[in-house]
Amino acid sequence: MATKIYYRITSHEIGEVLLKRRKIAKALRWWLRENGCIYTSTYCFI
């Protein structure tokens, strides 16, 4: 059975987002940093 990883990014501007793809999560964190947004990011294994 394959382990799935979910990335959770929370910000005042976008709310809470749950993503499956690492590259999309990485791009969203980069975009938030570039635009000066404060965010928290965690991941979990399912």
N, C-alpha and C positions, 0 to 999 in steps of 0.2 A: 504494500500500500504506500502510495506516494504522500509525502508530507507537503501540505500547502502552507504558504506563507502569505499573510495579509498585512498590509502596511496601513496604519491609521495616522492620518494627518489632521490636526485640528488647528483652526485659525479663526479669528474673529471675522475676517473677510469672506472666507469660504465655508465656514461651519466645520462639520466633521465629515471626512471623506475616508472611505475604506476601499483600498485598491489591491488588486491581485498582482499586478505587474511591477517589478522592481524599477524598470526604466521610467515608467510613467510617474511613480512615486518620487524618484530621484529628480525628474524634470520639474515636478510640481514644487518640491522643496527649493530647487534652484530659483524658480520663478518667484516664490515668496521671498527668498533672501534678496534677490535683485530689486524687488519692489518695496523693500523695507518692512515687510509684514512679520509680525511675531507669530510663531507657530510651535506646536509640539508634535513630535513624530515618534511613534512606537511601532513595533511589529509583533506578531504572534504566530505560532505554529499551530496548525490544526490538522 
